[in-house]
């Protein structure tokens, strides 16, 4: 059975992405990277619960402390407050972690290369997102070229199965694929009850509302 | 004065590359990444000595432990012996660390983005090298595209000033630029006296021999 490394933060998008990798016939290798973001403990708990649900044997939990030391984001610098959501914002939100996804993909590629996986799944979303540059399709096309040129065999490819979906359609796909949505965690701010006010909560709540569903996780309001 | 992040292992190539960045008019931001490679302490010592020589104020020393946990290389897995050099080898040497340079470049880009540097210098060498895929010019062209698409401003660029040089010409350029060659460390195997037998020593020694110079660092033989 071919293997795929799935980047799993513990959030909704990456959980639906893991379900897509299973649907596509891959054995999952689950990769979780903490980078001293505010909610790292809660996200790691969600990661393991989701892995247990899918009976994933191969799990890798890594930690990148230099992203926090470099800072520049409200997620990693405790002196920068998490902004309230403004889904019509045009400038980059302060939750942008500079060049973060390249760090995550690099770990995924190294692990895939050594363990013989030939796909990497990541739950990047371009529409209905916070507008991070490293969540767009052209970024992944360029990164695939780096993988082709920068690995020994050159055959590993990134898959972004939900990149063109709106949040409501991610919710619907998750339900269709039997995703354990109640085990996921998306909030940028809190670790016990989701704040409902950060960008990530706002996007998630709007997605559930537009899908005509209610979100099973607890919110402050 | 424009700033450049320079990836500095402590070896000859990256030291000459730092001198190129100075020659090009940049203020140096020195970046050193350990990844639990065999000679990490000796390399970090060399890094600081070179930074002292160039009076570099901004230094960042990072550590990536997952590269060692993922393994697959004699540099990071103590159960894989360092091969004796065979400079006519055609297969990939076991010192290849899967996708390593993407990890290093990712840290460099994140740091550059937050600190406002617009260049990243790396001492990759394509000719007279061990044949690692992530040391070729086309790899850096592709990575530049990832930076353009995956950062907020998109303006940061990687420079590879010695990528087309043969080792003898790197030695000559180093001497021309007044590089403190005696402070550098290249050996994959040892931390006190260079082994003279690994790929890295063999390439370095051949470079000095072809340049008609003697290498100022101590060797076992």
HADDOCK unambig.tbl for C-alpha pairs under 7 A between the chains (distance, minus, plus):
assign (segid A and resid 62 and name CA) (segid B and resid 66 and name CA) 6.21 0.50 0.50
assign (segid A and resid 66 and name CA) (segid B and resid 62 and name CA) 6.20 0.50 0.50
assign (segid A and resid 70 and name CA) (segid B and resid 111 and name CA) 5.90 0.50 0.50
assign (segid A and resid 72 and name CA) (segid B and resid 114 and name CA) 5.88 0.50 0.50
assign (segid A and resid 98 and name CA) (segid B and resid 110 and name CA) 5.16 0.50 0.50
assign (segid A and resid 98 and name CA) (segid B and resid 113 and name CA) 6.64 0.50 0.50
assign (segid A and resid 98 and name CA) (segid B and resid 151 and name CA) 6.64 0.50 0.50
assign (segid A and resid 99 and name CA) (segid B and resid 106 and name CA) 6.89 0.50 0.50
assign (segid A and resid 99 and name CA) (segid B and resid 109 and name CA) 6.81 0.50 0.50
assign (segid A and resid 99 and name CA) (segid B and resid 110 and name CA) 5.44 0.50 0.50
assign (segid A and resid 99 and name CA) (segid B and resid 150 and name CA) 6.28 0.50 0.50
assign (segid A and resid 99 and name CA) (segid B and resid 151 and name CA) 5.79 0.50 0.50
assign (segid A and resid 102 and name CA) (segid B and resid 106 and name CA) 5.98 0.50 0.50
assign (segid A and resid 103 and name CA) (segid B and resid 103 and name CA) 6.12 0.50 0.50
assign (segid A and resid 103 and name CA) (segid B and resid 106 and name CA) 5.73 0.50 0.50
assign (segid A and resid 106 and name CA) (segid B and resid 99 and name CA) 6.90 0.50 0.50
assign (segid A and resid 106 and name CA) (segid B and resid 102 and name CA) 5.97 0.50 0.50
assign (segid A and resid 106 and name CA) (segid B and resid 103 and name CA) 5.73 0.50 0.50
assign (segid A and resid 109 and name CA) (segid B and resid 99 and name CA) 6.83 0.50 0.50
assign (segid A and resid 110 and name CA) (segid B and resid 98 and name CA) 5.16 0.50 0.50
assign (segid A and resid 110 and name CA) (segid B and resid 99 and name CA) 5.46 0.50 0.50
assign (segid A and resid 111 and name CA) (segid B and resid 70 and name CA) 5.89 0.50 0.50
assign (segid A and resid 113 and name CA) (segid B and resid 98 and name CA) 6.67 0.50 0.50
assign (segid A and resid 114 and name CA) (segid B and resid 72 and name CA) 5.87 0.50 0.50
assign (segid A and resid 133 and name CA) (segid B and resid 149 and name CA) 6.45 0.50 0.50
assign (segid A and resid 133 and name CA) (segid B and resid 150 and name CA) 4.93 0.50 0.50
assign (segid A and resid 133 and name CA) (segid B and resid 151 and name CA) 6.00 0.50 0.50
assign (segid A and resid 133 and name CA) (segid B and resid 152 and name CA) 6.35 0.50 0.50
assign (segid A and resid 134 and name CA) (segid B and resid 150 and name CA) 4.44 0.50 0.50
assign (segid A and resid 134 and name CA) (segid B and resid 151 and name CA) 6.98 0.50 0.50
assign (segid A and resid 139 and name CA) (segid B and resid 146 and name CA) 6.03 0.50 0.50
assign (segid A and resid 139 and name CA) (segid B and resid 149 and name CA) 5.51 0.50 0.50
assign (segid A and resid 139 and name CA) (segid B and resid 150 and name CA) 6.02 0.50 0.50
assign (segid A and resid 142 and name CA) (segid B and resid 142 and name CA) 6.65 0.50 0.50
assign (segid A and resid 142 and name CA) (segid B and resid 145 and name CA) 6.34 0.50 0.50
assign (segid A and resid 142 and name CA) (segid B and resid 146 and name CA) 5.49 0.50 0.50
assign (segid A and resid 143 and name CA) (segid B and resid 146 and name CA) 5.96 0.50 0.50
assign (segid A and resid 145 and name CA) (segid B and resid 142 and name CA) 6.33 0.50 0.50
assign (segid A and resid 146 and name CA) (segid B and resid 139 and name CA) 6.03 0.50 0.50
assign (segid A and resid 146 and name CA) (segid B and resid 142 and name CA) 5.47 0.50 0.50
assign (segid A and resid 146 and name CA) (segid B and resid 143 and name CA) 5.96 0.50 0.50
assign (segid A and resid 149 and name CA) (segid B and resid 133 and name CA) 6.45 0.50 0.50
assign (segid A and resid 149 and name CA) (segid B and resid 139 and name CA) 5.51 0.50 0.50
assign (segid A and resid 150 and name CA) (segid B and resid 99 and name CA) 6.27 0.50 0.50
assign (segid A and resid 150 and name CA) (segid B and resid 133 and name CA) 4.93 0.50 0.50
assign (segid A and resid 150 and name CA) (segid B and resid 134 and name CA) 4.44 0.50 0.50
assign (segid A and resid 150 and name CA) (segid B and resid 139 and name CA) 6.01 0.50 0.50
assign (segid A and resid 151 and name CA) (segid B and resid 98 and name CA) 6.66 0.50 0.50
assign (segid A and resid 151 and name CA) (segid B and resid 99 and name CA) 5.81 0.50 0.50
assign (segid A and resid 151 and name CA) (segid B and resid 133 and name CA) 6.01 0.50 0.50
assign (segid A and resid 151 and name CA) (segid B and resid 134 and name CA) 7.00 0.50 0.50
assign (segid A and resid 152 and name CA) (segid B and resid 133 and name CA) 6.36 0.50 0.50
